């Protein structure tokens, strides 16, 4: 199993980023996926999506600003992040939901 995140970076408050997580080594289309973020002393489940992509859940802190989606043909899950705030600064990880499989993470820094 391999999960490879990309798309992080430095962005100003109010800006946008799109994270990607390329998956391999398992039947991607059969598994729900999640995005987590890790800030100092705090880990948070940001968003989840079911295997078909028709059902999503979000943390209250990101509702209305972030959108999780997936492309099962490309074995990729995305996190579109808009209206970014400094408190969104964290390392973002994708995860096969309900498992201990994680990617290496991608840093998102929101700062002026």
The 8 nearest C-alpha neighbors of each residue, nearest first, counted from 0:
[[1, 24, 23, 25, 2, 100, 22, 101],
 [0, 2, 23, 22, 24, 3, 102, 21],
 [1, 3, 102, 22, 21, 20, 101, 4],
 [2, 4, 21, 20, 102, 1, 22, 103],
 [5, 3, 20, 19, 104, 105, 102, 21],
 [6, 4, 19, 18, 7, 105, 20, 3],
 [5, 7, 18, 17, 19, 8, 16, 4],
 [8, 6, 107, 106, 105, 5, 18, 16],
 [7, 9, 107, 108, 106, 10, 6, 105],
 [8, 10, 108, 109, 107, 11, 110, 7],
 [11, 9, 109, 14, 110, 108, 8, 12],
 [10, 12, 111, 110, 109, 14, 13, 9],
 [11, 13, 84, 83, 14, 109, 110, 85],
 [14, 12, 82, 83, 11, 84, 15, 81],
 [13, 15, 12, 83, 82, 11, 10, 81],
 [16, 14, 81, 80, 83, 82, 13, 17],
 [15, 17, 80, 79, 18, 81, 6, 7],
 [16, 18, 79, 78, 6, 80, 19, 77],
 [17, 19, 6, 78, 77, 5, 7, 79],
 [20, 18, 77, 5, 4, 76, 6, 21],
 [19, 21, 4, 76, 3, 75, 2, 77],
 [20, 22, 75, 3, 2, 74, 19, 4],
 [23, 21, 2, 74, 1, 75, 20, 3],
 [24, 22, 1, 25, 0, 2, 21, 74],
 [23, 25, 0, 1, 26, 22, 27, 2],
 [26, 24, 27, 23, 0, 22, 1, 29],
 [27, 25, 28, 29, 30, 24, 23, 74],
 [26, 28, 29, 30, 25, 74, 71, 22],
 [27, 29, 71, 50, 26, 30, 51, 74],
 [30, 28, 50, 27, 26, 31, 51, 49],
 [31, 29, 50, 27, 28, 32, 95, 49],
 [30, 32, 49, 50, 96, 48, 95, 29],
 [33, 31, 95, 96, 48, 47, 94, 30],
 [34, 32, 47, 94, 46, 96, 93, 95],
 [33, 35, 93, 46, 45, 92, 94, 44],
 [36, 34, 44, 45, 92, 43, 91, 93],
 [37, 35, 91, 43, 90, 42, 89, 92],
 [36, 38, 42, 90, 89, 41, 91, 43],
 [37, 39, 89, 41, 40, 42, 90, 36],
 [40, 38, 41, 37, 89, 42, 90, 88],
 [41, 39, 38, 42, 37, 43, 89, 36],
 [40, 42, 38, 39, 37, 43, 36, 89],
 [43, 41, 37, 36, 38, 40, 44, 35],
 [42, 44, 36, 35, 45, 37, 41, 58],
 [43, 45, 35, 46, 34, 36, 58, 42],
 [44, 46, 35, 58, 34, 57, 43, 36],
 [45, 47, 57, 34, 56, 33, 44, 58],
 [48, 46, 33, 56, 55, 32, 34, 57],
 [47, 49, 55, 32, 31, 54, 52, 33],
 [50, 48, 31, 52, 54, 51, 53, 32],
 [49, 51, 31, 30, 29, 28, 52, 48],
 [52, 50, 53, 49, 28, 29, 54, 71],
 [53, 51, 49, 50, 54, 48, 69, 68],
 [52, 54, 51, 49, 55, 48, 50, 68],
 [55, 53, 49, 48, 52, 56, 51, 47],
 [54, 56, 48, 47, 49, 53, 57, 46],
 [57, 55, 47, 46, 48, 58, 54, 45],
 [58, 56, 46, 45, 62, 59, 61, 47],
 [57, 59, 45, 60, 61, 46, 62, 44],
 [58, 60, 62, 61, 57, 45, 63, 56],
 [59, 61, 58, 62, 57, 45, 64, 63],
 [62, 60, 64, 59, 65, 58, 63, 57],
 [63, 61, 59, 64, 57, 60, 65, 58],
 [62, 64, 65, 61, 66, 81, 59, 60],
 [63, 65, 81, 61, 62, 82, 80, 66],
 [66, 64, 80, 79, 61, 81, 63, 62],
 [67, 65, 79, 78, 68, 80, 64, 63],
 [66, 68, 78, 77, 79, 46, 65, 48],
 [69, 67, 77, 76, 52, 66, 78, 48],
 [68, 70, 76, 75, 77, 71, 52, 67],
 [69, 71, 73, 72, 75, 74, 76, 68],
 [70, 72, 74, 73, 28, 69, 75, 27],
 [71, 73, 70, 74, 75, 28, 69, 27],
 [72, 74, 75, 71, 70, 21, 69, 22],
 [75, 73, 71, 22, 72, 27, 70, 21],
 [74, 76, 21, 73, 20, 70, 69, 22],
 [75, 77, 69, 20, 68, 19, 70, 21],
 [78, 76, 19, 68, 18, 67, 69, 20],
 [79, 77, 67, 18, 17, 66, 80, 19],
 [78, 80, 17, 66, 65, 16, 67, 18],
 [79, 81, 65, 16, 15, 17, 64, 78],
 [82, 80, 15, 64, 83, 65, 14, 79],
 [83, 81, 13, 14, 64, 15, 84, 80],
 [82, 84, 13, 81, 12, 14, 15, 87],
 [83, 85, 12, 86, 87, 109, 13, 82],
 [84, 86, 109, 87, 88, 110, 12, 83],
 [85, 87, 88, 84, 109, 89, 83, 38],
 [88, 86, 85, 84, 89, 83, 109, 108],
 [87, 89, 108, 86, 107, 109, 85, 38],
 [90, 88, 38, 37, 107, 36, 106, 91],
 [89, 91, 106, 37, 105, 36, 104, 107],
 [92, 90, 36, 104, 105, 35, 89, 106],
 [93, 91, 104, 35, 34, 102, 36, 94],
 [94, 92, 34, 33, 102, 101, 35, 20],
 [93, 95, 101, 33, 96, 100, 32, 34],
 [96, 94, 32, 98, 100, 33, 31, 97],
 [95, 97, 32, 31, 98, 33, 94, 30],
 [96, 98, 95, 99, 94, 31, 32, 100],
 [99, 97, 96, 100, 95, 94, 101, 32],
 [98, 100, 101, 97, 95, 94, 96, 102],
 [101, 99, 98, 94, 95, 102, 0, 2],
 [102, 100, 94, 93, 99, 2, 92, 103],
 [101, 103, 2, 3, 104, 93, 92, 4],
 [104, 102, 3, 101, 92, 4, 105, 2],
 [103, 105, 92, 91, 102, 90, 4, 106],
 [104, 106, 91, 7, 90, 4, 5, 107],
 [107, 105, 90, 7, 89, 8, 91, 108],
 [108, 106, 7, 8, 88, 89, 90, 9],
 [107, 109, 88, 9, 8, 110, 10, 106],
 [110, 108, 85, 10, 11, 88, 12, 9],
 [111, 109, 11, 85, 12, 108, 10, 9],
 [110, 11, 12, 109, 10, 85, 9, 108]]
